[in-house]
């Protein structure tokens, strides 16, 4: 193997003191330089990387696309942020993935050679903040359940993957009377108890969401049988009909439930929610706890 191109010592000395990791590669994609911060971020000593393909630092599933992007960049050469996503992944020496952002520039060397220099910034803390913000944006503040956004995202994911699922749309009965008699604070506490009971009835792959007021939805992942859907609705009704203790006072709520399943009752988010909503109102008019969409 040919000796890798070396960076001029003045440039290498400057890059050595940067807090961000810096990696330089030649036209063949071989690493010709790393600064000390690379070890802190990715666990590799300089001598372990010099002469190795840059793909060593890229997750296997992304290597083919990465090599294509590197080749295109060597041709264009304009300083840029690599990739359109805010978070990329680099492969740590241990095998774990590290969230990073990357900036690139081409550096001409004497003799006409060019190396590409990547500044790799650790954004794991930012990534944590983004995850937390995303979770908050999808959570109902009162009950801790998901909200309409979480429900919509999971429905869209299931629809795109053509994965069977069912909905139970719930509307509490007796809630307005509880609010009028015991006050809104008691009503809020009742909603929190309802949320806890619903969470106890769903699996990790399901979604329990509050749409607003006293209306809730359960997304039951992988469930397509109307018979099983009726069994789940019965369990929900029995759980929510148990008396609640609010400040030492026993109060009772009921529930009307409408069920709909994909793909039998619709193949869009609005169609499925509409079918479940109509079934729920049919149950309410009939004085029944549950009706399935027709």
Helices and strands as residue ranges (DSSP letters): H 9-16, E 21-25, E 31-34, H 37-42, H 46-49, G 54-57, G 60-62, H 63-76, E 80-81, E 88-91, E 97-108, G 110-112, E 114-122, H 124-137, H 148-160, E 165-173, H 175-182, H 184-199, E 207-212, E 215-221, H 226-240, E 244-246, E 249-251, E 254-262, H 269-286, E 290-292
